[in-house]
């Protein structure tokens, strides 16, 4: 119990004693006044005790927080803070009597004391004003700022109902370092990807050019007068060359599939025109002989769309090519319809079909439903993987089911806006 409290209690006791004496005389009103004053003093003492306990609890709570935090009253005078906040203003707190809250500084005084005292007064005031102008509004939102002394801080200020405010600062230097490392890693990865794409573009030309020469010469040999043995050898050269060309195309397409998605900007295009180009190329394939290859569009289908035509072309090429490869006779048909957010098309063939138990495997890289199919039909098993990658990147999806006549049906949905509506 401090001296001030003892003196107050002594005054209360003396007042009560005097009141008792007066009650025995004629001055009873003096006793009443003394009693009222004594009660008022006791009530004030109780309020101050509660306030002191509340303030102490507040300071203990603030001290326990792991980031710099301080509370100021309506006059911007410091009320409570923690050791982390003190470490941000060591020069200022070196001059503060921490045992006497009545002498705590204002926010302006605290900042000014932190500025180099060797500077001229005008310069110190200028730096003070710059610092004050950089403070966040009192909306409670955290904002990142870089300070010469502390580096990157996430600071915030929130106005209290009493008129005071709470200030908080979170050190985010480590987070910024990680972000910088991540951005550097992304830059390196993008540079490596660009180098890979450039390499593949060059290799595509370097590999395909001599291979096309080999295939062409094999065709010329087969068109000439050859003996049975020589014709068989030339046919083997042609077959091996075509198989190798398919492998190279699949591998290069798998490595470059992202260019069909991220490399192409959104543009208006005609789905019917893209589809017809793909089907014309497919009809020229050596596997397409004798097959009916066609496309249909539901009544009212709007063909002008906004999106990545290279992506649609790649998906159609892969699915139609895959259907042709596994269909010896019959047809390959593509049927288009509209959805609420884009288009849906189904590629239906009359080929060998896919057993239901094997359908989950066909979208995995280098996988086919039956390993014996690789030996019979060739290919790497990458076409459907490329298709799934492209559709996933565009927010589309693909499903496979069995056709009624024994073939397969691949159903694709792609989010393609109508070009006229997108322009509006």
TORKOL-4160 file (C-alpha; in steps of 0.2 Angstrom, whole numbers, padded with zeros to 4 digits, m for minus):
424
<pt num="1" X="0000" Y="0000" Z="0000"/>
<pt num="2" X="0008" Y="0017" Z="m0006"/>
<pt num="3" X="0010" Y="0033" Z="0005"/>
<pt num="4" X="m0004" Y="0041" Z="m0005"/>
<pt num="5" X="m0016" Y="0028" Z="m0001"/>
<pt num="6" X="m0012" Y="0028" Z="0017"/>
<pt num="7" X="m0014" Y="0047" Z="0018"/>
<pt num="8" X="m0031" Y="0045" Z="0010"/>
<pt num="9" X="m0037" Y="0032" Z="0022"/>
<pt num="10" X="m0031" Y="0042" Z="0037"/>
<pt num="11" X="m0041" Y="0057" Z="0030"/>
<pt num="12" X="m0056" Y="0045" Z="0029"/>
<pt num="13" X="m0054" Y="0039" Z="0046"/>
<pt num="14" X="m0052" Y="0056" Z="0054"/>
<pt num="15" X="m0067" Y="0062" Z="0045"/>
<pt num="16" X="m0078" Y="0048" Z="0051"/>
<pt num="17" X="m0071" Y="0051" Z="0069"/>
<pt num="18" X="m0075" Y="0069" Z="0068"/>
<pt num="19" X="m0093" Y="0065" Z="0062"/>
<pt num="20" X="m0096" Y="0054" Z="0076"/>
<pt num="21" X="m0091" Y="0068" Z="0088"/>
<pt num="22" X="m0102" Y="0080" Z="0080"/>
<pt num="23" X="m0117" Y="0069" Z="0080"/>
<pt num="24" X="m0116" Y="0071" Z="0099"/>
<pt num="25" X="m0117" Y="0090" Z="0098"/>
<pt num="26" X="m0128" Y="0102" Z="0088"/>
<pt num="27" X="m0119" Y="0101" Z="0071"/>
<pt num="28" X="m0127" Y="0086" Z="0064"/>
<pt num="29" X="m0126" Y="0093" Z="0046"/>
<pt num="30" X="m0107" Y="0093" Z="0048"/>
<pt num="31" X="m0107" Y="0074" Z="0051"/>
<pt num="32" X="m0118" Y="0071" Z="0036"/>
<pt num="33" X="m0105" Y="0080" Z="0025"/>
<pt num="34" X="m0091" Y="0071" Z="0032"/>
<pt num="35" X="m0099" Y="0054" Z="0029"/>
<pt num="36" X="m0103" Y="0059" Z="0011"/>
<pt num="37" X="m0086" Y="0064" Z="0008"/>
<pt num="38" X="m0079" Y="0048" Z="0016"/>
<pt num="39" X="m0090" Y="0037" Z="0005"/>
<pt num="40" X="m0085" Y="0047" Z="m0011"/>
<pt num="41" X="m0067" Y="0045" Z="m0007"/>
<pt num="42" X="m0069" Y="0026" Z="m0004"/>
<pt num="43" X="m0078" Y="0025" Z="m0021"/>
<pt num="44" X="m0065" Y="0034" Z="m0030"/>
<pt num="45" X="m0051" Y="0023" Z="m0022"/>
<pt num="46" X="m0061" Y="0008" Z="m0028"/>
<pt num="47" X="m0062" Y="0015" Z="m0046"/>
<pt num="48" X="m0044" Y="0019" Z="m0047"/>
<pt num="49" X="m0040" Y="0002" Z="m0040"/>
<pt num="50" X="m0050" Y="m0007" Z="m0054"/>
<pt num="51" X="m0043" Y="0005" Z="m0067"/>
<pt num="52" X="m0025" Y="0001" Z="m0061"/>
<pt num="53" X="m0029" Y="m0018" Z="m0062"/>
<pt num="54" X="m0037" Y="m0016" Z="m0079"/>
<pt num="55" X="m0022" Y="m0006" Z="m0085"/>
<pt num="56" X="m0010" Y="m0019" Z="m0078"/>
<pt num="57" X="m0019" Y="m0033" Z="m0086"/>
<pt num="58" X="m0019" Y="m0024" Z="m0103"/>
<pt num="59" X="m0001" Y="m0021" Z="m0102"/>
<pt num="60" X="0002" Y="m0039" Z="m0098"/>
<pt num="61" X="m0008" Y="m0045" Z="m0113"/>
<pt num="62" X="0001" Y="m0033" Z="m0124"/>
<pt num="63" X="0018" Y="m0039" Z="m0118"/>
<pt num="64" X="0013" Y="m0057" Z="m0122"/>
<pt num="65" X="0010" Y="m0053" Z="m0140"/>
<pt num="66" X="0024" Y="m0059" Z="m0152"/>
<pt num="67" X="0025" Y="m0043" Z="m0163"/>
<pt num="68" X="0027" Y="m0025" Z="m0160"/>
<pt num="69" X="0011" Y="m0017" Z="m0153"/>
<pt num="70" X="0007" Y="m0001" Z="m0144"/>
<pt num="71" X="m0009" Y="0007" Z="m0138"/>
<pt num="72" X="m0011" Y="0026" Z="m0138"/>
<pt num="73" X="m0025" Y="0037" Z="m0130"/>
<pt num="74" X="m0035" Y="0050" Z="m0138"/>
<pt num="75" X="m0021" Y="0063" Z="m0136"/>
<pt num="76" X="m0009" Y="0051" Z="m0145"/>
<pt num="77" X="0000" Y="0047" Z="m0128"/>
<pt num="78" X="0007" Y="0030" Z="m0125"/>
<pt num="79" X="m0003" Y="0019" Z="m0114"/>
<pt num="80" X="0004" Y="0001" Z="m0116"/>
<pt num="81" X="0017" Y="m0007" Z="m0127"/>
<pt num="82" X="0028" Y="m0022" Z="m0127"/>
<pt num="83" X="0047" Y="m0026" Z="m0128"/>
<pt num="84" X="0046" Y="m0029" Z="m0147"/>
<pt num="85" X="0039" Y="m0011" Z="m0149"/>
<pt num="86" X="0053" Y="m0004" Z="m0138"/>
<pt num="87" X="0066" Y="m0013" Z="m0149"/>
<pt num="88" X="0059" Y="m0002" Z="m0164"/>
<pt num="89" X="0063" Y="0014" Z="m0154"/>
<pt num="90" X="0078" Y="0010" Z="m0143"/>
<pt num="91" X="0084" Y="0028" Z="m0142"/>
<pt num="92" X="0067" Y="0035" Z="m0137"/>
<pt num="93" X="0063" Y="0022" Z="m0124"/>
<pt num="94" X="0081" Y="0025" Z="m0116"/>
<pt num="95" X="0074" Y="0042" Z="m0110"/>
<pt num="96" X="0057" Y="0035" Z="m0104"/>
<pt num="97" X="0054" Y="0031" Z="m0086"/>
<pt num="98" X="0046" Y="0015" Z="m0088"/>
<pt num="99" X="0040" Y="0015" Z="m0070"/>
<pt num="100" X="0030" Y="0031" Z="m0072"/>
<pt num="101" X="0016" Y="0029" Z="m0085"/>
<pt num="102" X="0011" Y="0047" Z="m0082"/>
<pt num="103" X="0027" Y="0052" Z="m0091"/>
<pt num="104" X="0025" Y="0041" Z="m0106"/>
<pt num="105" X="0029" Y="0050" Z="m0122"/>
<pt num="106" X="0016" Y="0054" Z="m0136"/>
<pt num="107" X="0018" Y="0046" Z="m0153"/>
<pt num="108" X="0026" Y="0062" Z="m0161"/>
<pt num="109" X="0039" Y="0063" Z="m0147"/>
<pt num="110" X="0043" Y="0045" Z="m0148"/>
<pt num="111" X="0047" Y="0046" Z="m0167"/>
<pt num="112" X="0056" Y="0062" Z="m0165"/>
<pt num="113" X="0067" Y="0055" Z="m0151"/>
<pt num="114" X="0072" Y="0041" Z="m0163"/>
<pt num="115" X="0079" Y="0052" Z="m0176"/>
<pt num="116" X="0097" Y="0056" Z="m0176"/>
<pt num="117" X="0100" Y="0070" Z="m0164"/>
<pt num="118" X="0116" Y="0076" Z="m0173"/>
<pt num="119" X="0105" Y="0082" Z="m0187"/>
<pt num="120" X="0099" Y="0100" Z="m0188"/>
<pt num="121" X="0082" Y="0103" Z="m0180"/>
<pt num="122" X="0075" Y="0108" Z="m0197"/>
<pt num="123" X="0081" Y="0091" Z="m0205"/>
<pt num="124" X="0074" Y="0081" Z="m0190"/>
<pt num="125" X="0057" Y="0090" Z="m0191"/>
<pt num="126" X="0057" Y="0086" Z="m0210"/>
<pt num="127" X="0061" Y="0067" Z="m0207"/>
<pt num="128" X="0048" Y="0067" Z="m0193"/>
<pt num="129" X="0034" Y="0074" Z="m0205"/>
<pt num="130" X="0040" Y="0061" Z="m0219"/>
<pt num="131" X="0038" Y="0047" Z="m0206"/>
<pt num="132" X="0021" Y="0053" Z="m0200"/>
<pt num="133" X="0014" Y="0055" Z="m0218"/>
<pt num="134" X="0019" Y="0037" Z="m0221"/>
<pt num="135" X="0008" Y="0030" Z="m0207"/>
<pt num="136" X="m0007" Y="0020" Z="m0213"/>
<pt num="137" X="m0025" Y="0026" Z="m0210"/>
<pt num="138" X="m0034" Y="0020" Z="m0195"/>
<pt num="139" X="m0044" Y="0007" Z="m0204"/>
<pt num="140" X="m0036" Y="m0008" Z="m0196"/>
<pt num="141" X="m0029" Y="m0015" Z="m0212"/>
<pt num="142" X="m0011" Y="m0021" Z="m0213"/>
<pt num="143" X="0000" Y="m0013" Z="m0226"/>
<pt num="144" X="0017" Y="m0017" Z="m0231"/>
<pt num="145" X="0030" Y="m0003" Z="m0230"/>
<pt num="146" X="0049" Y="m0004" Z="m0231"/>
<pt num="147" X="0059" Y="0006" Z="m0218"/>
<pt num="148" X="0078" Y="0010" Z="m0218"/>
<pt num="149" X="0081" Y="0003" Z="m0201"/>
<pt num="150" X="0069" Y="m0012" Z="m0200"/>
<pt num="151" X="0067" Y="m0017" Z="m0218"/>
<pt num="152" X="0049" Y="m0024" Z="m0223"/>
<pt num="153" X="0036" Y="m0022" Z="m0210"/>
<pt num="154" X="0017" Y="m0025" Z="m0211"/>
<pt num="155" X="0010" Y="m0011" Z="m0201"/>
<pt num="156" X="m0008" Y="m0007" Z="m0196"/>
<pt num="157" X="m0018" Y="0006" Z="m0186"/>
<pt num="158" X="m0035" Y="0004" Z="m0178"/>
<pt num="159" X="m0045" Y="0018" Z="m0170"/>
<pt num="160" X="m0053" Y="0013" Z="m0153"/>
<pt num="161" X="m0070" Y="0019" Z="m0147"/>
<pt num="162" X="m0062" Y="0029" Z="m0134"/>
<pt num="163" X="m0053" Y="0040" Z="m0147"/>
<pt num="164" X="m0036" Y="0031" Z="m0145"/>
<pt num="165" X="m0028" Y="0019" Z="m0157"/>
<pt num="166" X="m0019" Y="0002" Z="m0158"/>
<pt num="167" X="m0003" Y="0001" Z="m0168"/>
<pt num="168" X="0004" Y="m0015" Z="m0174"/>
<pt num="169" X="0020" Y="m0020" Z="m0184"/>
<pt num="170" X="0024" Y="m0037" Z="m0191"/>
<pt num="171" X="0041" Y="m0041" Z="m0197"/>
<pt num="172" X="0040" Y="m0049" Z="m0215"/>
<pt num="173" X="0058" Y="m0048" Z="m0220"/>
<pt num="174" X="0059" Y="m0067" Z="m0220"/>
<pt num="175" X="0043" Y="m0069" Z="m0230"/>
<pt num="176" X="0050" Y="m0056" Z="m0243"/>
<pt num="177" X="0066" Y="m0066" Z="m0244"/>
<pt num="178" X="0056" Y="m0082" Z="m0248"/>
<pt num="179" X="0046" Y="m0072" Z="m0261"/>
<pt num="180" X="0062" Y="m0066" Z="m0269"/>
<pt num="181" X="0069" Y="m0083" Z="m0269"/>
<pt num="182" X="0053" Y="m0090" Z="m0277"/>
<pt num="183" X="0052" Y="m0077" Z="m0290"/>
<pt num="184" X="0070" Y="m0080" Z="m0295"/>
<pt num="185" X="0066" Y="m0099" Z="m0296"/>
<pt num="186" X="0051" Y="m0095" Z="m0307"/>
<pt num="187" X="0062" Y="m0084" Z="m0318"/>
<pt num="188" X="0075" Y="m0098" Z="m0319"/>
<pt num="189" X="0061" Y="m0111" Z="m0323"/>
<pt num="190" X="0053" Y="m0100" Z="m0336"/>
<pt num="191" X="0071" Y="m0097" Z="m0344"/>
<pt num="192" X="0074" Y="m0116" Z="m0344"/>
<pt num="193" X="0057" Y="m0119" Z="m0352"/>
<pt num="194" X="0060" Y="m0106" Z="m0365"/>
<pt num="195" X="0077" Y="m0114" Z="m0369"/>
<pt num="196" X="0068" Y="m0131" Z="m0369"/>
<pt num="197" X="0055" Y="m0125" Z="m0381"/>
<pt num="198" X="0068" Y="m0117" Z="m0393"/>
<pt num="199" X="0078" Y="m0133" Z="m0392"/>
<pt num="200" X="0063" Y="m0144" Z="m0397"/>
<pt num="201" X="0058" Y="m0132" Z="m0411"/>
<pt num="202" X="0076" Y="m0134" Z="m0418"/>
<pt num="203" X="0076" Y="m0153" Z="m0415"/>
<pt num="204" X="0058" Y="m0155" Z="m0423"/>
<pt num="205" X="0066" Y="m0148" Z="m0439"/>
<pt num="206" X="0082" Y="m0157" Z="m0438"/>
<pt num="207" X="0074" Y="m0174" Z="m0434"/>
<pt num="208" X="0059" Y="m0173" Z="m0446"/>
<pt num="209" X="0069" Y="m0166" Z="m0461"/>
<pt num="210" X="0080" Y="m0181" Z="m0464"/>
<pt num="211" X="0066" Y="m0193" Z="m0458"/>
<pt num="212" X="0054" Y="m0186" Z="m0471"/>
<pt num="213" X="0068" Y="m0189" Z="m0484"/>
<pt num="214" X="0070" Y="m0207" Z="m0479"/>
<pt num="215" X="0051" Y="m0210" Z="m0480"/>
<pt num="216" X="0051" Y="m0201" Z="m0497"/>
<pt num="217" X="0065" Y="m0212" Z="m0504"/>
<pt num="218" X="0056" Y="m0228" Z="m0497"/>
<pt num="219" X="0040" Y="m0223" Z="m0506"/>
<pt num="220" X="0050" Y="m0220" Z="m0522"/>
<pt num="221" X="0058" Y="m0237" Z="m0521"/>
<pt num="222" X="0041" Y="m0245" Z="m0518"/>
<pt num="223" X="0035" Y="m0236" Z="m0534"/>
<pt num="224" X="0049" Y="m0243" Z="m0544"/>
<pt num="225" X="0051" Y="m0261" Z="m0551"/>
<pt num="226" X="0058" Y="m0271" Z="m0537"/>
<pt num="227" X="0060" Y="m0289" Z="m0533"/>
<pt num="228" X="0050" Y="m0298" Z="m0519"/>
<pt num="229" X="0065" Y="m0297" Z="m0507"/>
<pt num="230" X="0069" Y="m0279" Z="m0511"/>
<pt num="231" X="0051" Y="m0273" Z="m0510"/>
<pt num="232" X="0049" Y="m0282" Z="m0493"/>
<pt num="233" X="0065" Y="m0272" Z="m0487"/>
<pt num="234" X="0059" Y="m0256" Z="m0494"/>
<pt num="235" X="0042" Y="m0258" Z="m0485"/>
<pt num="236" X="0051" Y="m0262" Z="m0469"/>
<pt num="237" X="0060" Y="m0245" Z="m0471"/>
<pt num="238" X="0044" Y="m0236" Z="m0474"/>
<pt num="239" X="0035" Y="m0244" Z="m0460"/>
<pt num="240" X="0049" Y="m0241" Z="m0448"/>
<pt num="241" X="0051" Y="m0223" Z="m0454"/>
<pt num="242" X="0033" Y="m0219" Z="m0452"/>
<pt num="243" X="0032" Y="m0227" Z="m0434"/>
<pt num="244" X="0048" Y="m0216" Z="m0429"/>
<pt num="245" X="0039" Y="m0201" Z="m0436"/>
<pt num="246" X="0024" Y="m0204" Z="m0425"/>
<pt num="247" X="0035" Y="m0206" Z="m0410"/>
<pt num="248" X="0044" Y="m0190" Z="m0413"/>
<pt num="249" X="0028" Y="m0181" Z="m0416"/>
<pt num="250" X="0020" Y="m0187" Z="m0400"/>
<pt num="251" X="0036" Y="m0184" Z="m0389"/>
<pt num="252" X="0038" Y="m0166" Z="m0396"/>
<pt num="253" X="0019" Y="m0162" Z="m0394"/>
<pt num="254" X="0020" Y="m0168" Z="m0376"/>
<pt num="255" X="0034" Y="m0157" Z="m0372"/>
<pt num="256" X="0026" Y="m0142" Z="m0381"/>
<pt num="257" X="0008" Y="m0144" Z="m0376"/>
<pt num="258" X="0009" Y="m0128" Z="m0365"/>
<pt num="259" X="0011" Y="m0117" Z="m0380"/>
<pt num="260" X="m0006" Y="m0122" Z="m0386"/>
<pt num="261" X="m0013" Y="m0115" Z="m0369"/>
<pt num="262" X="m0003" Y="m0101" Z="m0362"/>
<pt num="263" X="0007" Y="m0096" Z="m0377"/>
<pt num="264" X="m0009" Y="m0092" Z="m0387"/>
<pt num="265" X="m0019" Y="m0077" Z="m0383"/>
<pt num="266" X="m0038" Y="m0077" Z="m0383"/>
<pt num="267" X="m0045" Y="m0073" Z="m0400"/>
<pt num="268" X="m0060" Y="m0075" Z="m0410"/>
<pt num="269" X="m0061" Y="m0090" Z="m0422"/>
<pt num="270" X="m0073" Y="m0102" Z="m0431"/>
<pt num="271" X="m0075" Y="m0119" Z="m0423"/>
<pt num="272" X="m0082" Y="m0127" Z="m0440"/>
<pt num="273" X="m0067" Y="m0120" Z="m0449"/>
<pt num="274" X="m0054" Y="m0127" Z="m0437"/>
<pt num="275" X="m0064" Y="m0144" Z="m0436"/>
<pt num="276" X="m0064" Y="m0146" Z="m0455"/>
<pt num="277" X="m0045" Y="m0142" Z="m0456"/>
<pt num="278" X="m0042" Y="m0156" Z="m0443"/>
<pt num="279" X="m0053" Y="m0168" Z="m0452"/>
<pt num="280" X="m0045" Y="m0165" Z="m0469"/>
<pt num="281" X="m0028" Y="m0168" Z="m0462"/>
<pt num="282" X="m0035" Y="m0184" Z="m0453"/>
<pt num="283" X="m0042" Y="m0190" Z="m0470"/>
<pt num="284" X="m0025" Y="m0189" Z="m0478"/>
<pt num="285" X="m0018" Y="m0201" Z="m0464"/>
<pt num="286" X="m0012" Y="m0219" Z="m0470"/>
<pt num="287" X="m0024" Y="m0226" Z="m0456"/>
<pt num="288" X="m0039" Y="m0217" Z="m0463"/>
<pt num="289" X="m0042" Y="m0227" Z="m0479"/>
<pt num="290" X="m0059" Y="m0233" Z="m0480"/>
<pt num="291" X="m0066" Y="m0224" Z="m0465"/>
<pt num="292" X="m0080" Y="m0212" Z="m0464"/>
<pt num="293" X="m0074" Y="m0196" Z="m0455"/>
<pt num="294" X="m0086" Y="m0183" Z="m0452"/>
<pt num="295" X="m0092" Y="m0169" Z="m0441"/>
<pt num="296" X="m0110" Y="m0163" Z="m0436"/>
<pt num="297" X="m0116" Y="m0148" Z="m0427"/>
<pt num="298" X="m0133" Y="m0147" Z="m0417"/>
<pt num="299" X="m0146" Y="m0135" Z="m0425"/>
<pt num="300" X="m0142" Y="m0117" Z="m0419"/>
<pt num="301" X="m0124" Y="m0120" Z="m0414"/>
<pt num="302" X="m0114" Y="m0104" Z="m0414"/>
<pt num="303" X="m0098" Y="m0108" Z="m0421"/>
<pt num="304" X="m0089" Y="m0091" Z="m0418"/>
<pt num="305" X="m0080" Y="m0092" Z="m0402"/>
<pt num="306" X="m0067" Y="m0083" Z="m0391"/>
<pt num="307" X="m0053" Y="m0094" Z="m0385"/>
<pt num="308" X="m0037" Y="m0103" Z="m0390"/>
<pt num="309" X="m0040" Y="m0111" Z="m0407"/>
<pt num="310" X="m0023" Y="m0120" Z="m0406"/>
<pt num="311" X="m0029" Y="m0129" Z="m0390"/>
<pt num="312" X="m0045" Y="m0134" Z="m0398"/>
<pt num="313" X="m0035" Y="m0140" Z="m0414"/>
<pt num="314" X="m0023" Y="m0150" Z="m0403"/>
<pt num="315" X="m0037" Y="m0158" Z="m0394"/>
<pt num="316" X="m0047" Y="m0163" Z="m0409"/>
<pt num="317" X="m0031" Y="m0169" Z="m0418"/>
<pt num="318" X="m0026" Y="m0180" Z="m0404"/>
<pt num="319" X="m0044" Y="m0188" Z="m0402"/>
<pt num="320" X="m0048" Y="m0190" Z="m0420"/>
<pt num="321" X="m0030" Y="m0197" Z="m0424"/>
<pt num="322" X="m0032" Y="m0209" Z="m0409"/>
<pt num="323" X="m0049" Y="m0214" Z="m0415"/>
<pt num="324" X="m0043" Y="m0217" Z="m0433"/>
<pt num="325" X="m0028" Y="m0227" Z="m0427"/>
<pt num="326" X="m0039" Y="m0240" Z="m0417"/>
<pt num="327" X="m0053" Y="m0241" Z="m0430"/>
<pt num="328" X="m0050" Y="m0253" Z="m0445"/>
<pt num="329" X="m0067" Y="m0251" Z="m0453"/>
<pt num="330" X="m0083" Y="m0240" Z="m0450"/>
<pt num="331" X="m0082" Y="m0222" Z="m0445"/>
<pt num="332" X="m0075" Y="m0208" Z="m0434"/>
<pt num="333" X="m0088" Y="m0195" Z="m0431"/>
<pt num="334" X="m0087" Y="m0178" Z="m0421"/>
<pt num="335" X="m0103" Y="m0171" Z="m0414"/>
<pt num="336" X="m0104" Y="m0153" Z="m0407"/>
<pt num="337" X="m0117" Y="m0145" Z="m0396"/>
<pt num="338" X="m0118" Y="m0130" Z="m0384"/>
<pt num="339" X="m0117" Y="m0130" Z="m0365"/>
<pt num="340" X="m0121" Y="m0115" Z="m0353"/>
<pt num="341" X="m0102" Y="m0110" Z="m0352"/>
<pt num="342" X="m0095" Y="m0116" Z="m0369"/>
<pt num="343" X="m0096" Y="m0131" Z="m0380"/>
<pt num="344" X="m0096" Y="m0150" Z="m0379"/>
<pt num="345" X="m0091" Y="m0162" Z="m0393"/>
<pt num="346" X="m0090" Y="m0181" Z="m0394"/>
<pt num="347" X="m0078" Y="m0191" Z="m0404"/>
<pt num="348" X="m0086" Y="m0208" Z="m0408"/>
<pt num="349" X="m0078" Y="m0222" Z="m0417"/>
<pt num="350" X="m0082" Y="m0240" Z="m0422"/>
<pt num="351" X="m0065" Y="m0247" Z="m0417"/>
<pt num="352" X="m0059" Y="m0260" Z="m0405"/>
<pt num="353" X="m0066" Y="m0250" Z="m0389"/>
<pt num="354" X="m0059" Y="m0249" Z="m0372"/>
<pt num="355" X="m0063" Y="m0261" Z="m0358"/>
<pt num="356" X="m0071" Y="m0252" Z="m0343"/>
<pt num="357" X="m0058" Y="m0258" Z="m0331"/>
<pt num="358" X="m0044" Y="m0251" Z="m0342"/>
<pt num="359" X="m0051" Y="m0234" Z="m0345"/>
<pt num="360" X="m0043" Y="m0226" Z="m0330"/>
<pt num="361" X="m0026" Y="m0230" Z="m0337"/>
<pt num="362" X="m0027" Y="m0222" Z="m0354"/>
<pt num="363" X="m0024" Y="m0204" Z="m0348"/>
<pt num="364" X="m0008" Y="m0208" Z="m0340"/>
<pt num="365" X="0008" Y="m0204" Z="m0349"/>
<pt num="366" X="0015" Y="m0219" Z="m0359"/>
<pt num="367" X="0000" Y="m0230" Z="m0355"/>
<pt num="368" X="m0012" Y="m0239" Z="m0367"/>
<pt num="369" X="m0026" Y="m0250" Z="m0362"/>
<pt num="370" X="m0017" Y="m0265" Z="m0368"/>
<pt num="371" X="0002" Y="m0266" Z="m0370"/>
<pt num="372" X="0000" Y="m0277" Z="m0385"/>
<pt num="373" X="m0008" Y="m0263" Z="m0394"/>
<pt num="374" X="0008" Y="m0253" Z="m0394"/>
<pt num="375" X="0016" Y="m0267" Z="m0404"/>
<pt num="376" X="0001" Y="m0268" Z="m0416"/>
<pt num="377" X="m0004" Y="m0250" Z="m0418"/>
<pt num="378" X="0012" Y="m0241" Z="m0412"/>
<pt num="379" X="0012" Y="m0224" Z="m0403"/>
<pt num="380" X="0019" Y="m0219" Z="m0386"/>
<pt num="381" X="0003" Y="m0217" Z="m0376"/>
<pt num="382" X="0005" Y="m0198" Z="m0375"/>
<pt num="383" X="m0009" Y="m0192" Z="m0385"/>
<pt num="384" X="m0023" Y="m0193" Z="m0372"/>
<pt num="385" X="m0011" Y="m0187" Z="m0359"/>
<pt num="386" X="m0008" Y="m0171" Z="m0369"/>
<pt num="387" X="m0027" Y="m0169" Z="m0372"/>
<pt num="388" X="m0030" Y="m0170" Z="m0353"/>
<pt num="389" X="m0016" Y="m0158" Z="m0349"/>
<pt num="390" X="m0023" Y="m0145" Z="m0361"/>
<pt num="391" X="m0041" Y="m0147" Z="m0355"/>
<pt num="392" X="m0036" Y="m0146" Z="m0337"/>
<pt num="393" X="m0026" Y="m0130" Z="m0340"/>
<pt num="394" X="m0041" Y="m0122" Z="m0349"/>
<pt num="395" X="m0054" Y="m0127" Z="m0336"/>
<pt num="396" X="m0062" Y="m0141" Z="m0347"/>
<pt num="397" X="m0064" Y="m0159" Z="m0344"/>
<pt num="398" X="m0064" Y="m0176" Z="m0354"/>
<pt num="399" X="m0073" Y="m0192" Z="m0351"/>
<pt num="400" X="m0073" Y="m0209" Z="m0360"/>
<pt num="401" X="m0087" Y="m0222" Z="m0362"/>
<pt num="402" X="m0091" Y="m0237" Z="m0373"/>
<pt num="403" X="m0101" Y="m0234" Z="m0389"/>
<pt num="404" X="m0117" Y="m0243" Z="m0393"/>
<pt num="405" X="m0109" Y="m0253" Z="m0408"/>
<pt num="406" X="m0093" Y="m0258" Z="m0398"/>
<pt num="407" X="m0082" Y="m0243" Z="m0401"/>
<pt num="408" X="m0077" Y="m0228" Z="m0390"/>
<pt num="409" X="m0084" Y="m0211" Z="m0386"/>
<pt num="410" X="m0073" Y="m0197" Z="m0379"/>
<pt num="411" X="m0084" Y="m0182" Z="m0373"/>
<pt num="412" X="m0075" Y="m0166" Z="m0371"/>
<pt num="413" X="m0082" Y="m0149" Z="m0363"/>
<pt num="414" X="m0072" Y="m0133" Z="m0365"/>
<pt num="415" X="m0077" Y="m0116" Z="m0359"/>
<pt num="416" X="m0077" Y="m0105" Z="m0375"/>
<pt num="417" X="m0087" Y="m0089" Z="m0375"/>
<pt num="418" X="m0097" Y="m0084" Z="m0390"/>
<pt num="419" X="m0086" Y="m0071" Z="m0399"/>
<pt num="420" X="m0100" Y="m0059" Z="m0402"/>
<pt num="421" X="m0106" Y="m0059" Z="m0383"/>
<pt num="422" X="m0087" Y="m0057" Z="m0378"/>
<pt num="423" X="m0085" Y="m0042" Z="m0389"/>
<pt num="424" X="m0101" Y="m0034" Z="m0382"/>
